[in-house]
Amino acid sequence: MSTTRPDEAGGAAGPEEPAVDPYVQLQRTDEFQDLRRRFRSFVFPMTAFFLLWYFAYVLAAVFAPGFMSVRIWGVINVGLVFGLLQFVTTFAITFIYARWANREFDPRAEALGARMEQLGGAGR
């Protein structure tokens, strides 16, 4: 069944085109795809790095307890230093991401948000 929309004179003007969701319309833009690509190209390698670093720590603790128990200074051993470096790495990654997002990601995302408003999806 075809729906028709009336023309200004009250007659049938032809089949009505389905309304395109503004969110879907925005997702199809090159700018959105570029933003998504940039996000993934930053986040995926950073996540992979952290997971490798974390699993290296865990595996060293399980399979190299002799190495992890080597004392560095007083009661401070390699395992404790590696454990503390996990926290340092987490904070460093957070800091690096925040700087990257403020510089690269957020301005592009805000521009897309403004474009979304123009497409009529702001009030949804």
Backbone atoms as SQL, in Angstrom:
CREATE TABLE atoms (id INTEGER PRIMARY KEY, chain TEXT, resi INTEGER, resn TEXT, atom TEXT, x REAL, y REAL, z REAL);
INSERT INTO atoms VALUES
  (1, 'A', 1, 'MET', 'N', 0.847, -1.176, 0.000),
  (2, 'A', 1, 'MET', 'CA', 0.000, 0.000, 0.000),
  (3, 'A', 1, 'MET', 'C', 0.891, 1.237, 0.000),
  (4, 'A', 2, 'SER', 'N', 0.642, 2.145, -0.868),
  (5, 'A', 2, 'SER', 'CA', 1.440, 3.356, -1.004),
  (6, 'A', 2, 'SER', 'C', 0.712, 4.523, -0.346),
  (7, 'A', 3, 'THR', 'N', 1.443, 5.231, 0.470),
  (8, 'A', 3, 'THR', 'CA', 0.857, 6.440, 1.060),
  (9, 'A', 3, 'THR', 'C', 1.194, 7.618, 0.176),
  (10, 'A', 4, 'THR', 'N', 0.286, 8.515, 0.084),
  (11, 'A', 4, 'THR', 'CA', 0.527, 9.716, -0.699),
  (12, 'A', 4, 'THR', 'C', 0.354, 10.923, 0.184),
  (13, 'A', 5, 'ARG', 'N', 1.029, 11.972, -0.186),
  (14, 'A', 5, 'ARG', 'CA', 0.875, 13.212, 0.553),
  (15, 'A', 5, 'ARG', 'C', 0.150, 14.203, -0.340),
  (16, 'A', 6, 'PRO', 'N', -0.725, 14.977, 0.236),
  (17, 'A', 6, 'PRO', 'CA', -1.462, 15.935, -0.596),
  (18, 'A', 6, 'PRO', 'C', -0.562, 17.085, -1.008),
  (19, 'A', 7, 'ASP', 'N', -0.769, 17.557, -2.223),
  (20, 'A', 7, 'ASP', 'CA', -0.033, 18.755, -2.616),
  (21, 'A', 7, 'ASP', 'C', -0.779, 19.970, -2.079),
  (22, 'A', 8, 'GLU', 'N', -0.310, 21.132, -2.377),
  (23, 'A', 8, 'GLU', 'CA', -0.903, 22.344, -1.805),
  (24, 'A', 8, 'GLU', 'C', -2.342, 22.562, -2.268),
  (25, 'A', 9, 'ALA', 'N', -2.700, 22.048, -3.420),
  (26, 'A', 9, 'ALA', 'CA', -4.054, 22.234, -3.929),
  (27, 'A', 9, 'ALA', 'C', -5.005, 21.186, -3.371),
  (28, 'A', 10, 'GLY', 'N', -4.493, 20.243, -2.591),
  (29, 'A', 10, 'GLY', 'CA', -5.355, 19.243, -1.990),
  (30, 'A', 10, 'GLY', 'C', -5.351, 17.936, -2.747),
  (31, 'A', 11, 'GLY', 'N', -4.700, 17.859, -3.886),
  (32, 'A', 11, 'GLY', 'CA', -4.643, 16.619, -4.652),
  (33, 'A', 11, 'GLY', 'C', -3.472, 15.758, -4.213),
  (34, 'A', 12, 'ALA', 'N', -3.372, 14.594, -4.788),
  (35, 'A', 12, 'ALA', 'CA', -2.275, 13.684, -4.448),
  (36, 'A', 12, 'ALA', 'C', -1.024, 14.117, -5.195),
  (37, 'A', 13, 'ALA', 'N', 0.094, 14.195, -4.478),
  (38, 'A', 13, 'ALA', 'CA', 1.339, 14.645, -5.083),
  (39, 'A', 13, 'ALA', 'C', 2.281, 13.491, -5.378),
  (40, 'A', 14, 'GLY', 'N', 1.963, 12.301, -4.988),
  (41, 'A', 14, 'GLY', 'CA', 2.837, 11.169, -5.268),
  (42, 'A', 14, 'GLY', 'C', 3.192, 10.433, -3.990),
  (43, 'A', 15, 'PRO', 'N', 3.964, 9.377, -4.131),
  (44, 'A', 15, 'PRO', 'CA', 4.306, 8.584, -2.944),
  (45, 'A', 15, 'PRO', 'C', 5.124, 9.393, -1.951),
  (46, 'A', 16, 'GLU', 'N', 4.861, 9.167, -0.676),
  (47, 'A', 16, 'GLU', 'CA', 5.569, 9.877, 0.389),
  (48, 'A', 16, 'GLU', 'C', 6.879, 9.157, 0.673),
  (49, 'A', 17, 'GLU', 'N', 7.960, 9.909, 0.747),
  (50, 'A', 17, 'GLU', 'CA', 9.252, 9.320, 1.060),
  (51, 'A', 17, 'GLU', 'C', 9.340, 9.100, 2.562),
  (52, 'A', 18, 'PRO', 'N', 9.881, 7.966, 2.969),
  (53, 'A', 18, 'PRO', 'CA', 9.999, 7.731, 4.412),
  (54, 'A', 18, 'PRO', 'C', 10.955, 8.738, 5.038),
  (55, 'A', 19, 'ALA', 'N', 10.615, 9.155, 6.232),
  (56, 'A', 19, 'ALA', 'CA', 11.468, 10.115, 6.948),
  (57, 'A', 19, 'ALA', 'C', 12.742, 9.411, 7.383),
  (58, 'A', 20, 'VAL', 'N', 13.875, 10.058, 7.141),
  (59, 'A', 20, 'VAL', 'CA', 15.165, 9.502, 7.549),
  (60, 'A', 20, 'VAL', 'C', 15.470, 10.003, 8.949),
  (61, 'A', 21, 'ASP', 'N', 15.763, 9.078, 9.835),
  (62, 'A', 21, 'ASP', 'CA', 16.112, 9.431, 11.200),
  (63, 'A', 21, 'ASP', 'C', 17.351, 10.326, 11.178),
  (64, 'A', 22, 'PRO', 'N', 17.307, 11.470, 11.838),
  (65, 'A', 22, 'PRO', 'CA', 18.460, 12.382, 11.802),
  (66, 'A', 22, 'PRO', 'C', 19.728, 11.752, 12.372),
  (67, 'A', 23, 'TYR', 'N', 19.575, 10.834, 13.326),
  (68, 'A', 23, 'TYR', 'CA', 20.757, 10.171, 13.880),
  (69, 'A', 23, 'TYR', 'C', 21.416, 9.275, 12.840),
  (70, 'A', 24, 'VAL', 'N', 20.590, 8.553, 12.099),
  (71, 'A', 24, 'VAL', 'CA', 21.110, 7.694, 11.028),
  (72, 'A', 24, 'VAL', 'C', 21.719, 8.556, 9.935),
  (73, 'A', 25, 'GLN', 'N', 21.072, 9.650, 9.635),
  (74, 'A', 25, 'GLN', 'CA', 21.574, 10.581, 8.624),
  (75, 'A', 25, 'GLN', 'C', 22.950, 11.110, 9.020),
  (76, 'A', 26, 'LEU', 'N', 23.128, 11.443, 10.296),
  (77, 'A', 26, 'LEU', 'CA', 24.413, 11.948, 10.768),
  (78, 'A', 26, 'LEU', 'C', 25.478, 10.849, 10.749),
  (79, 'A', 27, 'GLN', 'N', 25.092, 9.633, 11.100),
  (80, 'A', 27, 'GLN', 'CA', 26.045, 8.525, 11.105),
  (81, 'A', 27, 'GLN', 'C', 26.590, 8.233, 9.717),
  (82, 'A', 28, 'ARG', 'N', 25.863, 8.586, 8.701),
  (83, 'A', 28, 'ARG', 'CA', 26.288, 8.319, 7.327),
  (84, 'A', 28, 'ARG', 'C', 27.258, 9.373, 6.792),
  (85, 'A', 29, 'THR', 'N', 27.482, 10.448, 7.539),
  (86, 'A', 29, 'THR', 'CA', 28.359, 11.517, 7.050),
  (87, 'A', 29, 'THR', 'C', 29.821, 11.112, 7.161),
  (88, 'A', 30, 'ASP', 'N', 30.633, 11.709, 6.310),
  (89, 'A', 30, 'ASP', 'CA', 32.073, 11.463, 6.356),
  (90, 'A', 30, 'ASP', 'C', 32.680, 11.961, 7.664),
  (91, 'A', 31, 'GLU', 'N', 32.143, 13.069, 8.185),
  (92, 'A', 31, 'GLU', 'CA', 32.671, 13.628, 9.426),
  (93, 'A', 31, 'GLU', 'C', 32.470, 12.662, 10.596),
  (94, 'A', 32, 'PHE', 'N', 31.299, 12.043, 10.655),
  (95, 'A', 32, 'PHE', 'CA', 31.030, 11.089, 11.733),
  (96, 'A', 32, 'PHE', 'C', 31.931, 9.867, 11.602),
  (97, 'A', 33, 'GLN', 'N', 32.078, 9.368, 10.394),
  (98, 'A', 33, 'GLN', 'CA', 32.928, 8.200, 10.171),
  (99, 'A', 33, 'GLN', 'C', 34.390, 8.525, 10.510),
  (100, 'A', 34, 'ASP', 'N', 34.816, 9.732, 10.179),
  (101, 'A', 34, 'ASP', 'CA', 36.179, 10.152, 10.522),
  (102, 'A', 34, 'ASP', 'C', 36.351, 10.227, 12.035),
  (103, 'A', 35, 'LEU', 'N', 35.352, 10.762, 12.728),
  (104, 'A', 35, 'LEU', 'CA', 35.415, 10.850, 14.189),
  (105, 'A', 35, 'LEU', 'C', 35.503, 9.455, 14.802),
  (106, 'A', 36, 'ARG', 'N', 34.688, 8.558, 14.293),
  (107, 'A', 36, 'ARG', 'CA', 34.697, 7.183, 14.791),
  (108, 'A', 36, 'ARG', 'C', 36.045, 6.505, 14.531),
  (109, 'A', 37, 'ARG', 'N', 36.602, 6.726, 13.343),
  (110, 'A', 37, 'ARG', 'CA', 37.901, 6.147, 13.002),
  (111, 'A', 37, 'ARG', 'C', 39.000, 6.700, 13.912),
  (112, 'A', 38, 'ARG', 'N', 38.983, 8.004, 14.141),
  (113, 'A', 38, 'ARG', 'CA', 39.989, 8.612, 15.018),
  (114, 'A', 38, 'ARG', 'C', 39.890, 8.071, 16.443),
  (115, 'A', 39, 'PHE', 'N', 38.658, 7.946, 16.940),
  (116, 'A', 39, 'PHE', 'CA', 38.446, 7.418, 18.287),
  (117, 'A', 39, 'PHE', 'C', 39.001, 6.001, 18.399),
  (118, 'A', 40, 'ARG', 'N', 38.627, 5.174, 17.450),
  (119, 'A', 40, 'ARG', 'CA', 39.097, 3.783, 17.487),
  (120, 'A', 40, 'ARG', 'C', 40.598, 3.676, 17.313),
  (121, 'A', 41, 'SER', 'N', 41.192, 4.518, 16.468),
  (122, 'A', 41, 'SER', 'CA', 42.631, 4.432, 16.243),
  (123, 'A', 41, 'SER', 'C', 43.418, 4.889, 17.468),
  (124, 'A', 42, 'PHE', 'N', 42.787, 5.620, 18.360),
  (125, 'A', 42, 'PHE', 'CA', 43.453, 5.990, 19.613),
  (126, 'A', 42, 'PHE', 'C', 43.163, 4.976, 20.715),
  (127, 'A', 43, 'VAL', 'N', 41.902, 4.637, 20.891),
  (128, 'A', 43, 'VAL', 'CA', 41.483, 3.828, 22.036),
  (129, 'A', 43, 'VAL', 'C', 41.922, 2.370, 21.917),
  (130, 'A', 44, 'PHE', 'N', 41.780, 1.759, 20.756),
  (131, 'A', 44, 'PHE', 'CA', 42.112, 0.337, 20.641),
  (132, 'A', 44, 'PHE', 'C', 43.599, 0.058, 20.904),
  (133, 'A', 45, 'PRO', 'N', 44.535, 0.804, 20.301),
  (134, 'A', 45, 'PRO', 'CA', 45.943, 0.543, 20.623),
  (135, 'A', 45, 'PRO', 'C', 46.281, 0.813, 22.097),
  (136, 'A', 46, 'MET', 'N', 45.682, 1.858, 22.657),
  (137, 'A', 46, 'MET', 'CA', 45.948, 2.167, 24.061),
  (138, 'A', 46, 'MET', 'C', 45.417, 1.055, 24.967),
  (139, 'A', 47, 'THR', 'N', 44.252, 0.542, 24.646),
  (140, 'A', 47, 'THR', 'CA', 43.681, -0.565, 25.419),
  (141, 'A', 47, 'THR', 'C', 44.541, -1.812, 25.279),
  (142, 'A', 48, 'ALA', 'N', 44.973, -2.111, 24.060),
  (143, 'A', 48, 'ALA', 'CA', 45.827, -3.280, 23.834),
  (144, 'A', 48, 'ALA', 'C', 47.130, -3.147, 24.619),
  (145, 'A', 49, 'PHE', 'N', 47.725, -1.953, 24.597),
  (146, 'A', 49, 'PHE', 'CA', 48.959, -1.731, 25.357),
  (147, 'A', 49, 'PHE', 'C', 48.736, -2.006, 26.846),
  (148, 'A', 50, 'PHE', 'N', 47.676, -1.453, 27.393),
  (149, 'A', 50, 'PHE', 'CA', 47.451, -1.617, 28.825),
  (150, 'A', 50, 'PHE', 'C', 47.172, -3.075, 29.173),
  (151, 'A', 51, 'LEU', 'N', 46.381, -3.758, 28.361),
  (152, 'A', 51, 'LEU', 'CA', 46.088, -5.164, 28.650),
  (153, 'A', 51, 'LEU', 'C', 47.345, -6.025, 28.579),
  (154, 'A', 52, 'LEU', 'N', 48.196, -5.761, 27.585),
  (155, 'A', 52, 'LEU', 'CA', 49.459, -6.496, 27.502),
  (156, 'A', 52, 'LEU', 'C', 50.323, -6.242, 28.733),
  (157, 'A', 53, 'TRP', 'N', 50.411, -5.000, 29.138),
  (158, 'A', 53, 'TRP', 'CA', 51.192, -4.624, 30.306),
  (159, 'A', 53, 'TRP', 'C', 50.622, -5.283, 31.563),
  (160, 'A', 54, 'TYR', 'N', 49.310, -5.266, 31.708),
  (161, 'A', 54, 'TYR', 'CA', 48.673, -5.862, 32.876),
  (162, 'A', 54, 'TYR', 'C', 48.883, -7.375, 32.914),
  (163, 'A', 55, 'PHE', 'N', 48.659, -8.035, 31.777),
  (164, 'A', 55, 'PHE', 'CA', 48.836, -9.493, 31.760),
  (165, 'A', 55, 'PHE', 'C', 50.294, -9.891, 31.931),
  (166, 'A', 56, 'ALA', 'N', 51.228, -9.063, 31.469),
  (167, 'A', 56, 'ALA', 'CA', 52.650, -9.329, 31.714),
  (168, 'A', 56, 'ALA', 'C', 52.924, -9.314, 33.216),
  (169, 'A', 57, 'TYR', 'N', 52.323, -8.364, 33.906),
  (170, 'A', 57, 'TYR', 'CA', 52.466, -8.279, 35.366),
  (171, 'A', 57, 'TYR', 'C', 51.890, -9.516, 36.050),
  (172, 'A', 58, 'VAL', 'N', 50.676, -9.896, 35.654),
  (173, 'A', 58, 'VAL', 'CA', 50.027, -11.052, 36.272),
  (174, 'A', 58, 'VAL', 'C', 50.802, -12.332, 35.962),
  (175, 'A', 59, 'LEU', 'N', 51.192, -12.505, 34.712),
  (176, 'A', 59, 'LEU', 'CA', 51.933, -13.710, 34.330),
  (177, 'A', 59, 'LEU', 'C', 53.292, -13.775, 35.007),
  (178, 'A', 60, 'ALA', 'N', 53.946, -12.640, 35.153),
  (179, 'A', 60, 'ALA', 'CA', 55.224, -12.620, 35.873),
  (180, 'A', 60, 'ALA', 'C', 55.024, -13.009, 37.332),
  (181, 'A', 61, 'ALA', 'N', 53.942, -12.551, 37.925),
  (182, 'A', 61, 'ALA', 'CA', 53.656, -12.909, 39.317),
  (183, 'A', 61, 'ALA', 'C', 53.398, -14.405, 39.462),
  (184, 'A', 62, 'VAL', 'N', 52.759, -15.015, 38.463),
  (185, 'A', 62, 'VAL', 'CA', 52.420, -16.440, 38.528),
  (186, 'A', 62, 'VAL', 'C', 53.616, -17.315, 38.153),
  (187, 'A', 63, 'PHE', 'N', 54.282, -16.973, 37.058),
  (188, 'A', 63, 'PHE', 'CA', 55.314, -17.856, 36.511),
  (189, 'A', 63, 'PHE', 'C', 56.752, -17.450, 36.836),
  (190, 'A', 64, 'ALA', 'N', 56.965, -16.280, 37.394),
  (191, 'A', 64, 'ALA', 'CA', 58.326, -15.847, 37.743),
  (192, 'A', 64, 'ALA', 'C', 58.344, -15.249, 39.140),
  (193, 'A', 65, 'PRO', 'N', 57.914, -16.015, 40.144),
  (194, 'A', 65, 'PRO', 'CA', 57.894, -15.452, 41.498),
  (195, 'A', 65, 'PRO', 'C', 59.292, -15.108, 42.021),
  (196, 'A', 66, 'GLY', 'N', 60.280, -15.817, 41.554),
  (197, 'A', 66, 'GLY', 'CA', 61.656, -15.489, 41.964),
  (198, 'A', 66, 'GLY', 'C', 62.057, -14.105, 41.496),
  (199, 'A', 67, 'PHE', 'N', 61.733, -13.791, 40.243),
  (200, 'A', 67, 'PHE', 'CA', 62.034, -12.468, 39.705),
  (201, 'A', 67, 'PHE', 'C', 61.235, -11.389, 40.420),
  (202, 'A', 68, 'MET', 'N', 59.963, -11.652, 40.638),
  (203, 'A', 68, 'MET', 'CA', 59.101, -10.650, 41.271),
  (204, 'A', 68, 'MET', 'C', 59.478, -10.403, 42.735),
  (205, 'A', 69, 'SER', 'N', 60.143, -11.360, 43.368),
  (206, 'A', 69, 'SER', 'CA', 60.506, -11.184, 44.780),
  (207, 'A', 69, 'SER', 'C', 61.912, -10.635, 44.984),
  (208, 'A', 70, 'VAL', 'N', 62.589, -10.304, 43.899),
  (209, 'A', 70, 'VAL', 'CA', 63.923, -9.707, 44.019),
  (210, 'A', 70, 'VAL', 'C', 63.786, -8.355, 44.712),
  (211, 'A', 71, 'ARG', 'N', 64.558, -8.185, 45.772),
  (212, 'A', 71, 'ARG', 'CA', 64.499, -6.927, 46.519),
  (213, 'A', 71, 'ARG', 'C', 65.295, -5.845, 45.804),
  (214, 'A', 72, 'ILE', 'N', 64.673, -4.677, 45.738),
  (215, 'A', 72, 'ILE', 'CA', 65.308, -3.530, 45.094),
  (216, 'A', 72, 'ILE', 'C', 65.917, -2.615, 46.142),
  (217, 'A', 73, 'TRP', 'N', 65.134, -2.360, 47.186),
  (218, 'A', 73, 'TRP', 'CA', 65.588, -1.469, 48.250),
  (219, 'A', 73, 'TRP', 'C', 64.803, -1.812, 49.502),
  (220, 'A', 74, 'GLY', 'N', 65.458, -2.236, 50.515),
  (221, 'A', 74, 'GLY', 'CA', 64.790, -2.622, 51.756),
  (222, 'A', 74, 'GLY', 'C', 63.797, -3.737, 51.507),
  (223, 'A', 75, 'VAL', 'N', 62.537, -3.499, 51.868),
  (224, 'A', 75, 'VAL', 'CA', 61.497, -4.503, 51.647),
  (225, 'A', 75, 'VAL', 'C', 60.766, -4.303, 50.312),
  (226, 'A', 76, 'ILE', 'N', 61.221, -3.343, 49.535),
  (227, 'A', 76, 'ILE', 'CA', 60.609, -3.062, 48.232),
  (228, 'A', 76, 'ILE', 'C', 61.171, -4.055, 47.212),
  (229, 'A', 77, 'ASN', 'N', 60.251, -4.831, 46.571),
  (230, 'A', 77, 'ASN', 'CA', 60.701, -5.799, 45.570),
  (231, 'A', 77, 'ASN', 'C', 60.150, -5.450, 44.189),
  (232, 'A', 78, 'VAL', 'N', 60.576, -6.208, 43.189),
  (233, 'A', 78, 'VAL', 'CA', 60.179, -5.960, 41.806),
  (234, 'A', 78, 'VAL', 'C', 58.652, -6.045, 41.667),
  (235, 'A', 79, 'GLY', 'N', 58.024, -7.025, 42.308),
  (236, 'A', 79, 'GLY', 'CA', 56.570, -7.180, 42.217),
  (237, 'A', 79, 'GLY', 'C', 55.828, -5.962, 42.728),
  (238, 'A', 80, 'LEU', 'N', 56.293, -5.401, 43.827),
  (239, 'A', 80, 'LEU', 'CA', 55.651, -4.204, 44.378),
  (240, 'A', 80, 'LEU', 'C', 55.808, -3.012, 43.424),
  (241, 'A', 81, 'VAL', 'N', 56.993, -2.861, 42.858),
  (242, 'A', 81, 'VAL', 'CA', 57.230, -1.765, 41.915),
  (243, 'A', 81, 'VAL', 'C', 56.347, -1.932, 40.676),
  (244, 'A', 82, 'PHE', 'N', 56.296, -3.164, 40.146),
  (245, 'A', 82, 'PHE', 'CA', 55.434, -3.399, 38.982),
  (246, 'A', 82, 'PHE', 'C', 53.966, -3.140, 39.318),
  (247, 'A', 83, 'GLY', 'N', 53.544, -3.531, 40.498),
  (248, 'A', 83, 'GLY', 'CA', 52.166, -3.287, 40.921),
  (249, 'A', 83, 'GLY', 'C', 51.860, -1.803, 40.998),
  (250, 'A', 84, 'LEU', 'N', 52.774, -1.039, 41.571),
  (251, 'A', 84, 'LEU', 'CA', 52.582, 0.416, 41.645),
  (252, 'A', 84, 'LEU', 'C', 52.618, 1.058, 40.262),
  (253, 'A', 85, 'LEU', 'N', 53.442, 0.487, 39.375),
  (254, 'A', 85, 'LEU', 'CA', 53.488, 1.014, 38.011),
  (255, 'A', 85, 'LEU', 'C', 52.176, 0.780, 37.265),
  (256, 'A', 86, 'GLN', 'N', 51.395, -0.208, 37.695),
  (257, 'A', 86, 'GLN', 'CA', 50.077, -0.396, 37.100),
  (258, 'A', 86, 'GLN', 'C', 49.200, 0.836, 37.367),
  (259, 'A', 87, 'PHE', 'N', 49.274, 1.356, 38.583),
  (260, 'A', 87, 'PHE', 'CA', 48.515, 2.569, 38.921),
  (261, 'A', 87, 'PHE', 'C', 49.035, 3.763, 38.132),
  (262, 'A', 88, 'VAL', 'N', 50.354, 3.889, 38.061),
  (263, 'A', 88, 'VAL', 'CA', 50.950, 5.002, 37.318),
  (264, 'A', 88, 'VAL', 'C', 50.514, 4.946, 35.855),
  (265, 'A', 89, 'THR', 'N', 50.545, 3.744, 35.283),
  (266, 'A', 89, 'THR', 'CA', 50.136, 3.583, 33.886),
  (267, 'A', 89, 'THR', 'C', 48.674, 3.963, 33.694),
  (268, 'A', 90, 'THR', 'N', 47.820, 3.556, 34.615),
  (269, 'A', 90, 'THR', 'CA', 46.400, 3.890, 34.520),
  (270, 'A', 90, 'THR', 'C', 46.187, 5.398, 34.527),
  (271, 'A', 91, 'PHE', 'N', 46.840, 6.093, 35.442),
  (272, 'A', 91, 'PHE', 'CA', 46.705, 7.548, 35.508),
  (273, 'A', 91, 'PHE', 'C', 47.310, 8.220, 34.277),
  (274, 'A', 92, 'ALA', 'N', 48.436, 7.694, 33.790),
  (275, 'A', 92, 'ALA', 'CA', 49.066, 8.261, 32.596),
  (276, 'A', 92, 'ALA', 'C', 48.157, 8.107, 31.378),
  (277, 'A', 93, 'ILE', 'N', 47.567, 6.928, 31.215),
  (278, 'A', 93, 'ILE', 'CA', 46.665, 6.718, 30.084),
  (279, 'A', 93, 'ILE', 'C', 45.462, 7.644, 30.187),
  (280, 'A', 94, 'THR', 'N', 44.939, 7.805, 31.383),
  (281, 'A', 94, 'THR', 'CA', 43.794, 8.709, 31.575),
  (282, 'A', 94, 'THR', 'C', 44.178, 10.140, 31.211),
  (283, 'A', 95, 'PHE', 'N', 45.339, 10.579, 31.646),
  (284, 'A', 95, 'PHE', 'CA', 45.820, 11.928, 31.348),
  (285, 'A', 95, 'PHE', 'C', 46.026, 12.104, 29.838),
  (286, 'A', 96, 'ILE', 'N', 46.665, 11.124, 29.211),
  (287, 'A', 96, 'ILE', 'CA', 46.923, 11.191, 27.767),
  (288, 'A', 96, 'ILE', 'C', 45.607, 11.224, 26.997),
  (289, 'A', 97, 'TYR', 'N', 44.647, 10.394, 27.406),
  (290, 'A', 97, 'TYR', 'CA', 43.351, 10.373, 26.721),
  (291, 'A', 97, 'TYR', 'C', 42.631, 11.708, 26.891),
  (292, 'A', 98, 'ALA', 'N', 42.640, 12.261, 28.090),
  (293, 'A', 98, 'ALA', 'CA', 41.946, 13.530, 28.324),
  (294, 'A', 98, 'ALA', 'C', 42.541, 14.638, 27.460),
  (295, 'A', 99, 'ARG', 'N', 43.852, 14.686, 27.367),
  (296, 'A', 99, 'ARG', 'CA', 44.495, 15.697, 26.516),
  (297, 'A', 99, 'ARG', 'C', 44.142, 15.482, 25.056),
  (298, 'A', 100, 'TRP', 'N', 44.197, 14.225, 24.604),
  (299, 'A', 100, 'TRP', 'CA', 43.861, 13.906, 23.217),
  (300, 'A', 100, 'TRP', 'C', 42.404, 14.256, 22.919),
  (301, 'A', 101, 'ALA', 'N', 41.515, 13.889, 23.817),
  (302, 'A', 101, 'ALA', 'CA', 40.093, 14.148, 23.601),
  (303, 'A', 101, 'ALA', 'C', 39.816, 15.652, 23.546),
  (304, 'A', 102, 'ASN', 'N', 40.416, 16.413, 24.430),
  (305, 'A', 102, 'ASN', 'CA', 40.208, 17.864, 24.432),
  (306, 'A', 102, 'ASN', 'C', 40.727, 18.518, 23.160),
  (307, 'A', 103, 'ARG', 'N', 41.818, 17.987, 22.636),
  (308, 'A', 103, 'ARG', 'CA', 42.457, 18.584, 21.466),
  (309, 'A', 103, 'ARG', 'C', 41.863, 18.070, 20.150),
  (310, 'A', 104, 'GLU', 'N', 41.628, 16.760, 20.039),
  (311, 'A', 104, 'GLU', 'CA', 41.249, 16.150, 18.771),
  (312, 'A', 104, 'GLU', 'C', 39.779, 15.755, 18.678),
  (313, 'A', 105, 'PHE', 'N', 39.270, 15.133, 19.718),
  (314, 'A', 105, 'PHE', 'CA', 37.962, 14.497, 19.643),
  (315, 'A', 105, 'PHE', 'C', 36.806, 15.456, 19.929),
  (316, 'A', 106, 'ASP', 'N', 36.896, 16.159, 21.043),
  (317, 'A', 106, 'ASP', 'CA', 35.784, 17.004, 21.489),
  (318, 'A', 106, 'ASP', 'C', 35.389, 18.093, 20.485),
  (319, 'A', 107, 'PRO', 'N', 36.342, 18.814, 19.872),
  (320, 'A', 107, 'PRO', 'CA', 35.905, 19.835, 18.905),
  (321, 'A', 107, 'PRO', 'C', 35.113, 19.242, 17.732),
  (322, 'A', 108, 'ARG', 'N', 35.546, 18.083, 17.253),
  (323, 'A', 108, 'ARG', 'CA', 34.830, 17.429, 16.152),
  (324, 'A', 108, 'ARG', 'C', 33.461, 16.927, 16.611),
  (325, 'A', 109, 'ALA', 'N', 33.414, 16.379, 17.819),
  (326, 'A', 109, 'ALA', 'CA', 32.139, 15.885, 18.355),
  (327, 'A', 109, 'ALA', 'C', 31.161, 17.041, 18.566),
  (328, 'A', 110, 'GLU', 'N', 31.651, 18.173, 19.033),
  (329, 'A', 110, 'GLU', 'CA', 30.784, 19.336, 19.218),
  (330, 'A', 110, 'GLU', 'C', 30.259, 19.848, 17.878),
  (331, 'A', 111, 'ALA', 'N', 31.101, 19.821, 16.854),
  (332, 'A', 111, 'ALA', 'CA', 30.654, 20.241, 15.520),
  (333, 'A', 111, 'ALA', 'C', 29.562, 19.302, 15.014),
  (334, 'A', 112, 'LEU', 'N', 29.720, 18.016, 15.270),
  (335, 'A', 112, 'LEU', 'CA', 28.684, 17.063, 14.870),
  (336, 'A', 112, 'LEU', 'C', 27.409, 17.258, 15.688),
  (337, 'A', 113, 'GLY', 'N', 27.567, 17.620, 16.955),
  (338, 'A', 113, 'GLY', 'CA', 26.395, 17.913, 17.782),
  (339, 'A', 113, 'GLY', 'C', 25.622, 19.106, 17.245),
  (340, 'A', 114, 'ALA', 'N', 26.331, 20.126, 16.803),
  (341, 'A', 114, 'ALA', 'CA', 25.674, 21.293, 16.215),
  (342, 'A', 114, 'ALA', 'C', 24.972, 20.908, 14.912),
  (343, 'A', 115, 'ARG', 'N', 25.620, 20.051, 14.160),
  (344, 'A', 115, 'ARG', 'CA', 25.000, 19.578, 12.918),
  (345, 'A', 115, 'ARG', 'C', 23.749, 18.746, 13.218),
  (346, 'A', 116, 'MET', 'N', 23.791, 17.979, 14.300),
  (347, 'A', 116, 'MET', 'CA', 22.630, 17.181, 14.708),
  (348, 'A', 116, 'MET', 'C', 21.451, 18.098, 15.029),
  (349, 'A', 117, 'GLU', 'N', 21.730, 19.198, 15.685),
  (350, 'A', 117, 'GLU', 'CA', 20.678, 20.164, 15.985),
  (351, 'A', 117, 'GLU', 'C', 20.058, 20.705, 14.709),
  (352, 'A', 118, 'GLN', 'N', 20.895, 20.938, 13.701),
  (353, 'A', 118, 'GLN', 'CA', 20.389, 21.438, 12.423),
  (354, 'A', 118, 'GLN', 'C', 19.499, 20.402, 11.733),
  (355, 'A', 119, 'LEU', 'N', 19.840, 19.121, 11.921),
  (356, 'A', 119, 'LEU', 'CA', 19.050, 18.056, 11.298),
  (357, 'A', 119, 'LEU', 'C', 17.745, 17.795, 12.033),
  (358, 'A', 120, 'GLY', 'N', 17.623, 18.372, 13.222),
  (359, 'A', 120, 'GLY', 'CA', 16.359, 18.243, 13.929),
  (360, 'A', 120, 'GLY', 'C', 16.308, 17.140, 14.955),
  (361, 'A', 121, 'GLY', 'N', 17.435, 16.631, 15.392),
  (362, 'A', 121, 'GLY', 'CA', 17.433, 15.547, 16.352),
  (363, 'A', 121, 'GLY', 'C', 17.782, 15.962, 17.753),
  (364, 'A', 122, 'ALA', 'N', 17.867, 17.254, 18.007),
  (365, 'A', 122, 'ALA', 'CA', 18.328, 17.723, 19.325),
  (366, 'A', 122, 'ALA', 'C', 17.320, 17.450, 20.427),
  (367, 'A', 123, 'GLY', 'N', 16.060, 17.522, 20.152),
  (368, 'A', 123, 'GLY', 'CA', 15.043, 17.389, 21.192),
  (369, 'A', 123, 'GLY', 'C', 14.611, 15.972, 21.492),
  (370, 'A', 124, 'ARG', 'N', 15.252, 14.997, 20.876),
  (371, 'A', 124, 'ARG', 'CA', 14.815, 13.605, 21.033),
  (372, 'A', 124, 'ARG', 'C', 15.259, 13.017, 22.320);
